[in-house]
Amino acid sequence: MRICWSVKGGSGTTVFSCALAVALAERYGTATMIDLCGDVPAVLGMAEPPGRGVRDWLMSGDREASQLDALTVSAGANLHIIPAGAPGSFDEAALEDLLHVCRGRQVVVDFGMLRPSDSLRQRATAEYLVSRPCYLSLRRAARLNERPRSVVLLKEQGRSLTKRDVQAVVGAPVIAEIGVTEAIARCVDAGLLATRLPKSLAEDLAAIV
């Protein structure tokens, strides 16, 4: 299970998470995108799936793998999503159950601005703090009690902060830099991300897939 999260809204976490899941599906034959925030269907150009979702599963007393699999919705030939479902709170034990169920699978979880527990972050296959080279984002990241394992930096034109600046402030390596381009924006706006990654995005993701 690969965990994606951010310290500031608008960092691009959901778009990155979805693109990563698409790239994993292309490489390994199948992948699942778990949506804890509710924006994944829109980013992938899908109608909002009705009914229960992963948050319902996390809040239930029956957190079996079969119950989670029953929530899966197809987003393409090799990509599946588990939608967010109803709003609600869940505890760390529920997330530990999610980690256990996802073990051995190609799974990406979009936490958005939800902060995964230290235990979950360390035991996941990978953990990515998604950030832009933005002063406000880095200011918040500097206040974290625990350092993330790695950072994915979404590069934008006109920013003065560099990869080195981000690593120094966050205290974790930047393992991938994703160029924020018009091609990616057009792909998301057209609802095509699930079926066709822009070439530049696929190349940038190659470092971690």
Residue pairs with C-beta under 8 A, 6 or more apart in sequence:
1 98
1 99
1 102
1 103
1 105
1 107
1 108
1 109
1 124
1 125
2 20
2 107
2 108
2 109
2 124
2 125
2 126
2 127
2 128
3 109
3 111
3 116
3 120
3 121
3 124
3 126
3 127
3 128
4 13
4 16
4 17
4 20
4 108
4 109
4 110
4 111
4 128
4 130
4 152
5 13
5 111
5 112
5 113
5 114
5 115
5 116
5 127
5 128
5 129
5 130
6 12
6 13
6 112
6 113
6 129
6 130
6 131
6 137
7 113
7 129
7 131
7 137
7 140
7 141
7 144
8 113
8 131
8 134
8 136
8 137
8 140
9 112
9 113
11 130
11 131
11 132
11 134
11 137
11 154
12 130
12 132
12 154
12 178
12 180
13 110
13 111
13 112
13 113
13 130
14 37
14 39
14 40
14 43
14 110
14 112
15 43
15 184
15 188
15 193
16 128
16 130
16 152
16 154
16 178
17 33
17 40
17 108
17 109
17 110
17 130
18 33
18 40
18 43
18 44
18 108
18 110
18 193
18 194
19 184
19 193
19 197
19 201
19 205
20 108
20 205
20 208
20 209
21 31
21 32
21 33
21 79
21 106
21 108
22 31
22 76
22 79
22 193
22 194
22 197
23 197
23 202
23 205
23 206
23 209
24 31
24 106
24 108
24 209
25 31
25 76
25 78
25 79
25 106
26 78
26 197
27 209
28 106
29 78
30 78
30 79
30 80
30 106
31 78
31 79
31 80
31 106
31 107
31 108
32 72
32 79
32 80
32 81
32 82
32 102
32 105
32 106
32 107
32 108
33 40
33 44
33 75
33 79
33 80
33 81
33 82
33 107
33 108
33 110
34 54
34 81
34 82
34 98
34 102
34 107
34 108
34 109
34 110
35 41
35 53
35 54
35 81
35 82
35 83
35 84
35 110
36 54
36 55
36 84
36 109
36 110
36 111
36 112
36 114
37 84
37 110
37 111
37 112
37 113
37 114
38 83
38 84
39 110
39 112
40 81
40 83
40 84
40 110
41 47
41 48
41 49
41 81
41 83
42 48
43 188
43 193
44 75
44 79
44 81
44 191
44 193
44 194
45 190
45 191
45 192
45 193
45 194
46 73
46 75
46 81
46 191
46 194
48 83
49 73
49 81
49 83
51 71
51 85
52 71
52 85
52 86
53 71
53 82
53 83
53 84
53 85
53 86
54 68
54 71
54 82
54 83
54 84
54 85
54 98
55 84
55 85
55 86
55 87
55 88
55 90
56 71
56 85
56 86
56 88
57 63
57 67
57 68
57 71
57 85
57 98
58 90
58 94
58 95
58 97
58 98
59 86
59 88
59 89
59 90
59 94
60 67
63 94
63 97
63 98
63 101
65 101
68 82
68 98
68 101
71 82
71 83
71 85
72 80
72 81
72 82
73 80
73 81
73 82
73 83
74 80
75 81
75 194
76 194
76 195
79 194
92 117
92 119
92 120
95 116
95 117
95 120
96 119
96 120
98 109
99 120
99 123
99 124
102 109
116 124
116 127
118 146
121 127
121 146
121 148
121 149
122 149
126 149
126 150
126 208
127 148
127 149
127 150
128 148
128 150
128 151
128 152
128 175
128 208
129 141
129 148
129 150
129 151
129 152
129 170
129 172
130 151
130 152
130 154
131 137
131 138
131 141
131 151
131 152
131 153
131 154
131 166
131 170
132 153
132 154
132 156
132 159
132 180
133 153
133 155
133 156
133 159
133 160
133 161
133 162
133 163
133 165
133 166
134 159
134 161
135 161
138 161
138 165
138 166
138 169
138 170
141 169
141 170
142 169
142 170
144 170
147 170
147 171
147 172
148 170
148 172
149 172
150 172
150 173
150 174
150 175
151 166
151 167
151 170
151 172
151 173
151 174
151 175
152 174
152 175
152 176
152 177
152 178
152 208
153 163
153 166
153 174
153 176
153 177
153 178
154 177
154 178
154 180
155 177
155 178
155 179
155 180
156 180
163 174
163 177
166 174
167 173
167 174
175 207
175 208
176 204
176 205
176 207
176 208
177 204
178 201
178 204
178 205
179 200
179 201
179 204
181 198
181 200
181 201
183 198
183 199
183 200
183 201
184 198
184 200
184 201
187 193
187 196
187 197
187 198
187 201
197 205
